[in-house]
Amino acid sequence: MESRTVQVPNIGCDGCVRTIKNEVSQISGVKIVDGKVDGKTVTVEWDAPATWQQIESTLKEIDYAPA
């Protein structure tokens, strides 16, 4: 399993975190999506077939690009 925590400057509320969780969780292979409003961070854990490139692309598409 791979894991990455990234800064996401656009996170402003729990609704933002909920949107990120809903969208990223739909990627096949993503196991855990956790976001923190206070630190403006997102942690994702995944296995194949998911890749970081897919996850990052999804975050960018929904306007929550990692810094």
C-alpha positions as CSV (number, residue, x, y, z in Angstrom):
1,M,0.0,0.0,0.0
2,E,1.2,3.5,-0.8
3,S,0.4,6.6,1.2
4,R,0.9,10.3,0.6
5,T,-0.1,13.5,2.6
6,V,-0.2,16.7,0.7
7,Q,-1.1,20.4,1.4
8,V,-4.3,21.5,-0.3
9,P,-4.6,25.3,0.0
10,N,-8.2,25.4,-1.2
11,I,-9.6,23.5,1.7
12,G,-11.8,25.9,3.7
13,C,-14.4,23.8,5.4
14,D,-15.7,20.3,6.2
15,G,-17.7,20.5,2.9
16,C,-14.4,20.7,1.0
17,V,-13.1,17.7,2.8
18,R,-16.3,15.8,2.1
19,T,-16.1,16.6,-1.6
20,I,-12.5,15.4,-1.8
21,K,-13.3,12.2,0.1
22,N,-16.3,11.5,-2.2
23,E,-14.4,12.1,-5.4
24,V,-11.1,10.5,-4.6
25,S,-12.7,7.4,-3.0
26,Q,-14.3,6.6,-6.4
27,I,-10.8,5.7,-7.8
28,S,-10.4,2.0,-8.0
29,G,-7.7,1.0,-5.5
30,V,-8.0,3.9,-3.1
31,K,-8.5,2.6,0.4
32,I,-8.5,5.7,2.7
33,V,-9.0,9.4,2.1
34,D,-8.7,11.7,5.1
35,G,-8.7,15.5,5.1
36,K,-7.9,18.1,7.8
37,V,-9.4,21.6,7.5
38,D,-7.1,23.0,10.2
39,G,-3.9,21.9,8.5
40,K,-5.3,22.0,4.9
41,T,-4.0,18.5,4.3
42,V,-5.2,15.4,2.6
43,T,-3.9,11.9,3.2
44,V,-4.6,9.2,0.7
45,E,-3.7,5.5,1.0
46,W,-4.0,3.3,-2.1
47,D,-3.1,0.0,-3.9
48,A,-2.9,-0.8,-7.6
49,P,-4.6,-0.1,-9.9
50,A,-4.7,3.4,-8.4
51,T,-1.7,5.6,-9.0
52,W,-0.6,9.0,-7.5
53,Q,-1.0,10.5,-11.0
54,Q,-4.7,9.5,-11.1
55,I,-5.3,10.8,-7.5
56,E,-3.5,14.1,-8.2
57,S,-5.4,14.5,-11.5
58,T,-8.7,14.0,-9.7
59,L,-7.8,16.6,-7.1
60,K,-6.9,19.1,-9.8
61,E,-10.2,18.4,-11.7
62,I,-12.3,19.2,-8.6
63,D,-10.2,22.4,-7.9
64,Y,-8.4,21.0,-4.9
65,A,-4.9,20.8,-6.4
66,P,-2.1,19.8,-4.0
67,A,0.5,22.5,-3.4
